[in-house]
Amino acid sequence: MTLAYQADISTSQLPVPATAPAGGRERRVHHRREATRVWAQVDGGWYRVHDLSLGGLMLDHPVDGPEVGGVIEGEVHSRATARLYKTSFRATVVRHDRHDNRIGVAFEPMEPEQIDGLLAILSSVERAYVTSREADQRRADLRRLLRRLAIAAAAGAVLVAIGYSVWFLR
């Protein structure tokens, strides 16, 4: 196999898309998990965290919270498992959803201890998610088995009724 030299394409020759700037889904870099039993303490108030990732979180809009571009400081607390995890954070508000009254924030650079705390919280949230999914799967399997048993029992009852009818009518 031979390699052939190809001249670099200058950036002026590349087509420029005529689209709006990337939205949240296109801009997102980190996996986002819906958070259960995770709360943020901001300005002395407690607010529910709706989803969480290594890059940021979405929480209920604080009463005196800043608008897009503002900075908030606080702590994230998780009771997703039996153990309490918490870490402090400083973040910039990147989104304000007025319909649900929530804000999306992007974490500013964190210290190693903060990253460890956030990873512990994400790990507990992920464990709780996997545990609930497994329990849902077990319930669905049990329902399926009970439905099959009920159908088999109904078919057996019909066969017994037919047999009894044939024996009684002869």
Secondary structure, DSSP 8 states (H G I E B T S, - for coil): ----------GGGS---------HHHH--S--EE-SSEEEEETTEEEEEEEE-SSEEEEE--TT---TT-EEEEEEEE-SSSS-EEEEEEEEEEEEETTTTEEEEEE----HHHHHHHHHHHHHHHHHHHHHHHHHHHHHHHHHHHHHHHHHHHHHHHHHHHHHHHHHH-
